[in-house]
Amino acid sequence: MTELSFNDLKGKVCVITGGGGVIGSSIAKGLATIGLKIAILDINEEQAVKVAQEVEKQSGTTVKGFKANVLDKTSLEEAKAKINSELGSIDYLINGAGGNSPKATTQIEKLDESNLSELEKSFYGLEMEGFQWVFDLNFKGTLLPTMVFTRDMLDHKKGAVLNVSSMNSYKPLTKIPAYSAAKAAVNNFTEWLSVHVAKMGIRVNAIAPGFFLTNQNRFLLVDENTGKPTVRGEKILANTPMERYGEVEELQGTVAYLLSDISKFVTGICIPVDGGYSAFGGV
């Protein structure tokens, strides 16, 4: 009888885009305890290096930070060359780069007769520049790194890609159309690519976090003056059966499962990690 473990991950090389952020850095910390060699990529090189040094010091495994722009293929190819030189061939990719912006967010949740005079605060007033940036960051920022960092996996005929989606992909929230649409596209791309590369031994899956406080969504969920939940934050907590936000560390187990051979017959899926949000009808 084979003992279940994550030992197959030890010594393998994993790239994490957006690794300098709250979710990416937490995932890196979790995987480092298993013994993976990790490349943390972030557009902010200083932050990438800082997080890498912290994780390496805590875990004792090899962790390096690199600058990369997930919307610039040349930047990603340059990062890949450095990773191959310093860490070796790439076995796993986690597409963690993403986020939202106030410029792609409506101020009004729903139009009605009372606010028709404020169309600039609704869907009709969205700035296309902001909308395009959020959509590109979340969707193209998943597609381009996958094009670059899975090439080593083709040589191995083995590997795994993990995309970070969102519960917004299933139940789009009011106010954030660009983010919701992009994450829905990530889910579709996850399924499509899983079929495309299945015979090459590469698995492609995703996780859909529920509500976790991050730098990107804090302005929507927490009143900056009082520190208390906004009306929107109160709605989220009321519709999450566990009645709290997730802790980023609570993503680590699902991530490890989807990378490991424990799940070697699992591909093309998206697992919610949401405290029951997707199971609750609100009543």
Secondary structure, 3 states (H helix, E strand, C coil): CCCCCCHHHCCCEEEEECCCCHHHHHHHHHHHHHCCEEEEEECCHHHHHHHHHHHHHHHCCCEEEEECCCCCHHHHHHHHHHHHHHCCCCCEEEECCCCCCHHHCCCCCCCCHHHHHHHHHCHHHCCHHHHHHHHHHHHHHHHHHHHHHCHHHHHHCCEEEEEECCHHHCCCCCCCHHHHHHHHHHHHHHHHHHHHCHHHCEEEEEEEECCCCCCCCHHHHECCCCCCECHHHHHHHHCCCCCCCCCHHHHHHHHHHHHCHHHCCCCCCEEEECCCHHHCCCC
